[in-house]
Structure formats: C-alpha cells, structure tokens
Amino acid sequence: RVLLNGTKATAAGFKTMANYVPQDDDMLTSLTPRTQLEYVARLRTRLGAADRDERVATLLRQMRLDKCADVPIVARDGSKGVSGGQRKRVSIAMELANEPSALMLDEPTSGLDSSMAFECVSALSRLARSPARSLNVVCTIHQPSVDSFFSFDELLLLSAGRVVYHGAPRGGRGYFTNQVQILQQEGDDYKNPAEVVLDAVSDAAPGLLADAWDAASETVDWHSPRRKLTAARFNGLSVSEAAAAAGKKKKGKKNGASATATGDNGENYADEKEDFTTTTKATKLQLSDDVSRALSAGFETAPKTAADDDSDDGDVAVKGGHCCDCCCLLCAFCDDNNKRRVRAWRRRRVLAALQRRETQKSSSSGTYYDDRNDAYPISRVAQFFVLLRRAATDHVRSKLRIQLTVALGVGLLYGLVFRNLENTQDQYDMRLSALFMAVIYNGMMCVSQTSILVPLEKRVLLREYQNGYYAVFPFFASAILVRFTFQALATTCWAIPFYFMAGLDPSLVRFATLLCAVYLLALIGLVYGFTIGTVAKSPQKAQQLLIPCIMPLIIFCGFLLQYDGVQIYFRPIWFASFFRYAFTILVVNEFKRGNFDNCDLTKDFCPLAAYEGSRDDSSLGGLGGIVGTSVVKRKFVITEILDFDQDAIPKYFYILIIYAACLATTAYYILRHQARRRYG
C-alpha cells in the first residue's frame, strides 16, 4: 500500500502535495516554454501578476530554459523548436509551478541521449538540494549513465514487485558483492555500476535477492529512521566500519583522545549478525559532537549531514529549508540535553517559516494563496477563462491559418463547379447537389478533424487533471467554444464565395438562414467528433471509428434515398441523421418560394412538367397554361420530388439545437468518466 504522511494515499490527497511527470511530454506544442508556464501558474496559483511573472522567470532560470523561453515547443514555420531535453525540462517545470512537496517522474531520461539525460538528472538534483525549497524527487530510470546514477541520493531496486535493495547508489555494488555474493564477474570493474547491478537483479533466480534483503532487514530495522544512519547511509559508513569506528571511539576515549571515523561511501557491507547496538553507539558519539557545536552556535543553522539530502517528508515541511524530519533523526541519537535543544531549534524554525509566509501575504497585497487548502486554487469560472485563452492561443498559432485557407479554397472550388446555376427545371438537381455537397463538407470536415485531434488533447487533459490543474468541465467547455468560434469564421469564409458564385437565392435572409443551418451543423459535427475522439484511445483508433460512425448518417440524409425507399430496419438511422435535418433546411430555404423559369416544351428539357400538380396556372392568367409552355412551382421539388415538409425550418432548427446539446452532454460525461476512472 501507498501512504502519504502516514495515511492511506488517495488521488485527492496525492494532488494536494505531490505532482507527477509522465514519461510522455504531453503539452500544447504550439506554445513557448514561457507561455506554457504562465498559463500553468495562472491555473495553479493565486499569485498576483508580478509574483506570477517572477515565479515563471525563476522556473525558467532553474531549469536552464532562458535561451529557449520564447521558442515554440514544436515549430510549424520551418524554424527549429526546442530540443528533446529542453522539452522534458519544460514538462518538469510545469509541475513545479505550485511548489509541491514531492515530485514523481516516470522515466524522465527516456528518449534522450546521455548528455541530455545527465542534464535532466542534474536539474532534478539541483531542485532536490536547493535551500530555497523543500522538495523530494522520486523517479524511475532505466540504464542511467555513471554520472546520472551517482547523482541520486537513494536507490530502490525491485524484482517481481519485491525490494531487493534500498540504500545509497554507491553501496549497491558492495552489498551484492559482499552480502549476497552473486556478482564479481570478470570485467565488472570497468562497467557502468548501474548496468552491473541491474544485470545481477535480472539474472538472479526469482525471489532470491528479495529473500536476502528481507533477511538483512530482520537484523537491521531498515524501515525505521535509524536505517538512514546505518549501512552506508550516513557519512558513508558501512556496518562493519561503523562498528570498528565505535571501537576506536572507545579506545580513544580511554586514552583521552578524540577520533572521527571516515568511510568509503559504504561499498563494503558486514555480515548480517554484526552488533547493531555498537553501530548505534558509534553514530551517536559523532552526532552528539556535531549537534552540540551547531546548537551551541545559536541554533541558526542545522548541522549539515547526509540525512539532510535524502530525508523523507516529516510532519512539518518548512519552505526555504531542509525537511524537518532530519530533526527527528537527530533526536533519536542525541543525549537528553541535545534532544531538548533540537526540539527548540525545530520550533524556532517552524515559527520562522510561518513568519515568512505572513510577510509574503502582506507583500503580495492579499494575493498569496496556499495551493493546498482547496481542491483547486482558482474557481471553475476562472479556470474556464484561463483555458479559453490558452485554447484560443493554441488554435491561432497551430490551426487557424490552414483552416481559413482550406475553407476559402473549398468555397471557391464549389463556386466554380456550380457557377451561375440557372433557375430552370433542368438544373434543379444541380442545386440539390450543391446543397448536398455543402452539408457533407461542413459536417464531415468538422467530425473528421475533431475526432483525430481530441485523443491528443485528451492526453494533455488527463495529465493536467491528475495533477489538479482544473476540473473537466472548464476544459471541455473552453475547447468546444474555441473550436466553434473559429469554425464559424471558417464557415463564413467558405459560404460567401460558394453561395453567390453558385447563383443561389440572392436574398440576404436566405443567405443568413443557410449560414445558421451550417453553423449548427458544424457545432454538431464538432461535438460528434469530440465524442468519437473521447472514446478512441489514439488518432489511429479514431480514424477507424470515423467511417462506420459517419457514413450511415450521410447515406440517409435525404438526398440519396427518400423516406419511402428506406427499409424499415434502417429508419431509426433516418431519424437520427443530423445531416438530414440540415439538408432539409437548406432545400426548403432554397426552393420554398417562386417558380422556375418558363420552359419551352418544344425546345427545352422540362423534367418536372410531366408531374401532376407541378404547373402554376395562376401565373398564366388563369388560362390553364399556354400551349408549348410549362411553368413549375419551385416548392414542387420539396413536396413531391424529395417528400420533405415545406414548413420544417423552425422545427428542424430546434431539433438541431437539442441534438447538439445531447451530443455535448454525452461527450462531456464520457470524458469525465475516463478522467475520474484513471485518476479519481
């Protein structure tokens, strides 16, 4: 089980004190490191503008991102973006904006060369040892270089889910050689110690090393604070050397001399049966001297020991210094006088930390906020506006130019294909084809683009939701609103050349009706694509789902088949097709009023003249028609050819609005379910 400060860990509890950096650097790649961190700081803190900018500048400086601070993560204009190592450091910096107590990383060096990997590990090492913050760094790593391997303070090796070693990296090789006695192959002295140890763990029989470690743990209480001061964990002493040092201490004390024991970083381990009490005495003597000197100097600084570098989280984490758990370790080995002094020093340190927080509150004019008091640092409304601005920035930088160019190009193409359609009977089918292509383009384009892009953005959501950036609804609402806004702009760029070049009804009311219908169709396409993309785990899966989900709706849109020709078992799809409702609106909007031009039966092709009831006798002065001439009402196409309802426009607008709302609700709850299922 996993414990946080001694209690059972939950997803909500994890978010309040620790952040997680995934192996994949999921982020909006069109933003620069500076912009990325600015939005993260807005979401994760309540700092004022000046303090927020200062924190972003500090993160860029700590992670050595100053030179690439204003370079896009992935450049799209042919210029060079940031490197792989810089991108990884941006990912790490994002999780440091709210100053967590712990930072957990999943293989932060994967995909990096040895130089970039060491640079990344060095940055983590500087953060863990920085006196300006109290931060514990935990990460998994595979095949590290020698420099990267020895940059860590602690090493935990697992085999089949069981611990086979937990201690200093430099002590691992000595432990396996002397304690377990399974190493020492020819050439091992010239190999990377990390590779040697990992090979030993991989090649050993299952459970052998874990049983050996459990046996060693029975002799030494590895899970107590004292284990930090034994077996090469404190001052580099092994168990045998600590025992020997204790003997020298006793001998020196008898002779009136003082001795200080030094070790070789714990590369030699003693037998399991060595006396642990003797080790404790040796460590106690050395600690007492160090602590006495530090405390007698006025309690202003803590004794600098190895426990400072690799201490666990204690009851109190003091901002701007080392974790107070080191005080507990010291108290375990000090005499009574020094114990009281250490406790007093600890109380003074906590009071100083509280004083600093009060000072920071007053200096920031009430904008300081402890990020761990609430579920989210800012309200959901504030989250929505920050995410709306971020999504708009990302869309403008990465998609808007090509989106508008494609829309304008397709509009011109459609306008040229259906250019100057005449108001004659023989071209009514061309008008229907133009309206059908308008519906297909606007619906299909929105569904396909959104369904492919959403799986990538969903990974960003899951990462940021896991670490407590924001709730799901602000992300969903901002994503839909930004997409719809820019899609409406693109639709307008498409509609203007298409509508007027094709020679459709020139009335502005008809044009506005077409725009509104296409806007609603685009919105439905967006939320329908969002639903597909949310269900799909990758863009490839979304592509596989796209055709089966969209083609039945297109087939039963009312242009290829009419209602009477639809088999009864396909009629539910007929009523579920949002393409049909949009197509019906466009057809009724175009053909409801007026007549077709006179058609000369002797010269022209008049396909509608033979239909009963198609002729408009009133336009011919009530004479029942002129011999050789046919005048046909335009709405005849609606009622007889396509069998549509000529009064369907208001009703179908309401249906499309309800359709969009239902699809949006479905997409939101699927997305929320996925986020909560993974991260609570």
C-alpha positions, -999 to +999 in steps of 0.1 A: +000+000+000+010+036-005+009+061+024+010+099+024+022+113+057+012+080+074-023+078+060-037+058+031-030+076-002-059+088-024-060+106-057-072+138-040-046+135-013-019+130-039-029+161-058-026+183-027+011+175-020+027+158-050+029+162-088+035+136-114+056+140-145+046+113-171+071+097-195+054+113-225+057+151-225+020+158-231+016+196-236+003+221-262+032+221-286+024+254-303+031+274-271+065+285-259+080+274-226+073+309-211+037+309-223+032+273-211+044+281-176+024+314-175-008+295-181+002+268-156+009+295-130-025+311-136-042+278-131-022+265-101-017+296-080-034+328-069-004+349-071-006+384-084+007+393-119+041+404-106+046+374-083+035+351-111+059+365-136+087+362-110+079+326-104+078+318-141+112+336-145+126+316-116+114+283-131+130+291-165+162+300-148+163+269-125+156+246-154+180+265-177+154+273-202+163+310-206+176+307-241+146+289-255+120+306-234+103+322-264+108+293-289+077+272-297+078+236-284+073+224-319+078+250-347+055+249-376+070+276-398+101+257-407+122+270-379+137+249-351+118+241-320+131+231-286+153+200-282+141+168-265+160+176-233+145+211-232+111+198-238+115+173-209+126+202-186+096+222-196+074+193-186+092+191-153+089+229-147+051+227-153+048+206-122+069+229-101+048+260-105+028+253-073+058+243-053+048+207-044+063+187-015+071+158-038+078+153-075+074+119-091+087+112-126+082+083-149+115+076-168+125+112-173+155+102-194+137+080-219+144+090-255+173+113-245+210+108-252+234+105-223+243+142-223+207+154-223+198+127-197+225+138-174+214+174-178+179+164-169+190+145-138+213+173-128+184+197-129+164+174-107+193+170-083+197+208-080+160+211-072+161+184-045+191+201-029+180+236-033+179+255+000+150+276-014+125+248-014+117+215+004+112+190-024+115+152-026+122+138-060+112+102-069+117+088-104+121+056-122+150+053-145+165+027-169+201+023-179+214+056-165+249+067-172+275+067-144+271+104-137+234+102-137+234+071-115+255+086-088+235+119-088+208+101-068+207+100-030+188+068-027+184+037-049+154+013-047+157-019-067+126-041-073+123-076-087+089-090-093+074-063-071+097-070-041+125-049-028+160-063-034+180-033-023+173+001-008+202+024+000+229+046-014+237+040-051+274+037-043+266+010-018+246-012-041+276-029-057+292-036-024+260-051-010+256-075-039+292-085-038+298-090-001+263-096+013+246-116-014+278-127-032+264-131-067+285-106-086+322-102-092+323-113-128+353-106-150+353-070-163+327-057-139+351-032-125+351-014-159+314-015-164+287+010-155+277+002-119+241+007-127+243-019-155+261-043-133+235-041-106+206-043-130+221-073-148+225-090-114+189-084-105+177-096-139+198-128-140+191-139-104+166-165-095+132-151-087+128-143-051+165-150-042+176-114-038+143-103-022+147-131+004+183-120+011+171-084+016+143-095+039+169-115+059+191-084+062+162-063+072+154-086+101+189-078+115+187-041+108+155-022+110+156-007+076+122+009+079+130+030+109+147+064+109+178+047+122+183+029+089+193+062+074+223+062+097+234+026+091+249+006+062+265+033+042+235+057+047+252+082+070+287+096+064+294+068+040+299+042+068+292+005+063+280-016+092+315-031+098+332+002+096+307+018+120+314-010+145+352-005+140+347+032+145+329+026+177+358+005+190+382+034+180+360+058+198+360+038+230+398+033+228+404+070+221+381+080+249+401+059+274+434+074+262+419+109+264+419+113+226+391+121+201+387+103+168+365+108+138+357+078+116+355+081+079+344+055+054+345+046+017+308+055+009+296+022+021+309-001-006+317-029+019+288-044+039+292-066+070+277-098+079+240-098+090+249-109+125+270-079+134+261-060+165+237-032+156+239-017+191+276-010+186+268+008+154+243+030+171+268+040+197+294+050+171+269+071+153+256+087+185+291+098+195+297+116+162+262+131+161+264+144+196+296+164+188+282+178+155+249+187+170+264+203+201+286+225+180+257+236+158+233+242+186+258+260+208+264+284+179+229+298+184+206+274+167+207+295+135+217+266+112+211+229+113+240+205+113+247+196+077+245+159+074+238+133+048+204+130+063+196+165+050+200+154+014+178+123+015+154+129+043+117+118+039+087+140+044+082+147+081+053+161+100+063+197+090+078+207+057+095+241+060+096+263+029+131+276+023+150+248+042+155+211+046+127+189+057+123+188+095+124+151+095+161+154+099+154+168+134+136+136+143+166+116+131+190+137+151+168+134+183+170+096+180+207+096+186+213+127+208+216+128+245+189+144+266+203+179+266+208+179+229+173+165+223+158+195+241+180+218+221+170+202+188+133+204+197+137+241+205+156+246+172+128+228+153+101+250+169+121+282+161+124+270+125+087+264+121+079+299+136+104+314+112+086+297+083+052+310+094+067+345+098+080+343+062+045+333+050+029+362+068+055+385+052+047+371+018+010+376+023+014+413+031+040+419+003+017+404-023-013+426-013-035+397-003-029+377-035-008+350-017-025+317-015-015+283-002-023+260-031-031+230-009-060+244+011-087+238-016-093+212-043-084+238-070-065+271-064-090+291-086-127+288-092-141+269-122-152+301-138-116+314-136-104+281-149-127+284-179-114+318-189-078+308-185-083+276-205-103+296-231-075+320-236-049+292-238-070+271-262-075+302-284-038+310-284-030+274-294-056+274-321-045+306-336-008+295-337-013+260-349-046+256-368-063+289-378-042+298-409-046+265-426-082+262-415-092+295-431-071+288-462-088+254-468-123+268-462-118+297-486-103+273-512-131+248-509-157+277-512-140+290-544-139+254-558-176+248-551-184+282-565-166+274-597-181+239-600-217+251-596-211+286-611-242+306-622-268+279-618-299+289-638-334+289-624-346+263-648-362+229-644-333+210-659-309+224-632-329+218-601-309+186-595-276+207-597-289+230-570-297+199-549-262+186-555-247+219-545-267+219-512-258+183-506-221+190-510-224+219-487-238+197-460-213+170-465-183+193-464-192+212-433-204+182-414-177+157-425-148+182-421-157+191-385-162+155-375-130+142-390-107+170-378-121+169-342-121+132-338-084+129-348-072+158-327-092+151-295-072+120-285-040+141-284-056+168-264-072+143-241-037+132-230-030+167-220-063+168-201-056+136-183-021+147-173-032+181-160-064+168-144-043+142-125-021+169-110-051+191-100-048+218-126-085+222-133-119+203-134-131+186-166-160+208-174-139+241-179-116+222-202-145+207-222-165+240-225-135+261-235-124+235-261-158+234-277-163+272-276-129+279-292-134+253-319-169+265-327-159+302-328-131+296-353-151+270-373-179+296-377-153+320-390-140+294-415-176+285-425-183+321-433-152+322-455-165+291-473-201+303-476-196+337-492-179+326-524-199+294-527-233+309-522-231+339-545-209+323-572-233+294-575-262+317-581-284+305-552-313+327-539-296+362-536-319+372-507-298+381-475-325+364-454-319+331-473-282+335-470-285+341-433-307+311-429-281+289-448-253+303-425-273+295-393-281+260-405-244+253-415-232+268-381-254+244-362-243+215-385-206+225-377-214+226-340-230+191-341-200+179-362-176+192-335-194+176-306-199+144-325-162+143-334-154+151-298-175+121-287-156+098-312-123+112-302-131+108-265-140+071-269-109+064-291-076+059-274-055+073-302-058+092-335-055+059-354-084+044-335-104+075-342-098+071-379-110+035-377-142+046-359-149+076-382-162+059-413-186+035-395-199+063-374-204+089-402-213+070-434-248+057-423-258+092-414-247+105-448-265+077-467-298+085-450-295+123-453-325+125-477-305+132-510-296+096-520-327+079-506-361+092-497-382+080-468-403+056-488-373+039-502-357+033-467-360-002-453-379-003-421-349-016-401-329+014-413-355+041-404-341+048-369-309+059-387-330+081-410-344+099-380-310+100-362-292+116-391-284+152-383-272+156-420-309+151-430-322+179-408-295+203-421-301+193-457-339+197-453-334+232-440-312+242-469-336+227-495-367+243-481-348+276-477-338+275-514-370+261-531-399+272-510-408+304-529-412+313-565-413+294-598-388+280-622-383+300-654-407+292-683-397+260-700-404+257-737-416+221-742-407+222-778-371+232-773-360+227-737-358+197-714-386+201-689-383+172-664-409+185-640-436+194-665-449+158-666-456+156-628-493+162-619-498+193-599-464+208-608-477+236-631-486+270-617-517+281-637-522+313-617-490+327-632-505+323-666-536+344-660-558+315-650-559+302-686-547+268-675-514+273-693-501+282-727-496+256-753-460+245-755-450+263-722-445+249-687-443+270-655-435+249-624-436+260-588-402+256-570-417+241-539-427+211-560-392+199-555-397+199-517-431+183-515-431+159-544-396+151-555-380+148-520-411+145-500-399+170-474-420+192-451-421+227-465-426+242-430-397+223-415-373+251-410-382+263-374-389+228-362-356+214-376-336+242-361-349+233-327-341+196-333-305+205-343-301+226-312-313+197-290-292+173-310-261+194-303-269+197-266-274+159-262-242+151-280-222+177-260-236+162-227-227+127-239-192+137-248-187+156-215-198+127-193-177+102-213-146+124-209-153+130-172-158+093-166-125+085-183-106+111-163-121+100-130-117+063-137-080+068-141-073+095-115-102+097-092 
